[in-house]
């Protein structure tokens, strides 16, 4: 017995936490990649996540193509949206002499627009796509766990593995890691800024869409679903240190577990407060980020 | 008087020429604002007037931190909410007059802002923006969840009236018109304090920190001290506005700490142009009144403010008012150059065959007045702030 509950109860919370933590990891990795390459904190990332959720709902429910198809298509659609957003918005923002501030304000405006626009169009009530696996459980290590949560965790692991390979093995991935380190040098040796930025946005938004598509069967789709993600995502980025992709992933998984344990074992308030408390602690202890080794002057 | 000295002076007239017009303009504006409830017609217009005053003050506190110091502070809404709660708690728990509560609550908020500023302003401006966003959520969470202290989601209702009793004098503050004047007192105080601070020596120090932190530190400025002091004062002012607002609506609940208030004030500062006092004040009035004229519901108001944020940030990142000001100043500078040429025939002989650009380039080394014209256009963004 730990705090009046059997160990298996806590283990179950850890598994649940890893499942949402996986979604947070995809989300935070996208946020970090976009911030690193584009140089803009995308406040609207949460709303892109929400749009991804609606797209996935439309594909799996309205078109009736099911969960697996919705995963692939939502990723593709959101990657295209991300690439398109470069030409529609981010290219212009990048050229601004005060890109960070102007970018934050613009994406904040976009997030308000999308959130309220979707509320007006679709209403605020959460909806979930039908999924035959919704109530299925399997026993993992003596713990009852939702099959969908395990699937979501598996998807996150596979996607993060793919991201790792892409960043480490491909030339574009190398450029995505290199540009944040030295923008001018990258330009000098012939790395195309437009191409790298478009790719980073496509990857970042694609991951965000995938995260949404993976969790909506048990999380639901609603216009404000991105708010919690963007706050947690920002906290993750601050804790991990700006621009550290690996750090963001580790912190996201950790935070998912902490939040799940705090929520299940204590209270919903503890769950909501966890990222904020950890962020404050991280700022106190390691103001330059827990994971990041060197800090780029900003 | 040498030629270069003379040319320096002749740049000045556009500045002084406007001073009389400006002070009489301010007096007329004050007269309108002070008498507004008397001729406004219905209570609805008075309420809109109160909103304009509130938003003018609140956006000006954001202007202090963002426009003049360069730190994008979502926290102004956090502070305004904390101030509201603190004022109510002090009033109810200490059994004091609401005005005492407002003052003490604002002081408490200013004190809370100090550790927050020390913690969040020591890293980059990006980090501050994010931390201020996340802190807002944290404050909203506390307001929602700490049932016994904040009253939870329903908040604290039936707040007392901020009546004033001074000996034999009693002023009741109950209806819309009286609250308009109560808000007017606080909002004018906020505007005056912000104006005096930003146009003082200290205001220029803030601008130097905004322009280049390491450079100003190298001149011996204690950046952290001034940044946190600025944030703390802005928190005090925002808190006083939040406090009078909750006494007006007689309830304080977690909706005070919400993005609902962030978008409008950010929009006002952006449209008016950060670092421009009158620009932000006029933008606050315009952006409060437009949604009311269009009778927008909350949802459409949010859409409106979101669109304003996007359009202004993308199309006119310097703000609407500064862009207009810049144009006007460029034309004023051009006119003063023409006048100088008329008065000094020798100058027109020197410059006219070559045109402006060539003239300034060719005589730059000699310190000719024409050179100043070029300087003016380059620095007009900063000079314009000193003019306001």
Interface residues (C-beta under 8 A of the other chain):
Chain A: X41 X43 X89 X92 X93 X96 X97 X98 X100 X101 X102 X104 X105 X106 X108 X109 X110 X111 X112 X113 X115 X116 X117 X119 X120 X231 X234 X235 X237 X238 X242 X268 X269 X272 X273 X275 X276 X279 X280 X283 X284 X287 X288 X298
Chain B: X70 X72 X119 X120 X122 X123 X124 X125 X126 X127 X129 X130 X131 X133 X134 X135 X137 X138 X141 X144 X145 X259 X262 X263 X266 X270 X299 X300 X302 X303 X305 X306 X307 X308 X309 X310 X311 X313 X314 X317
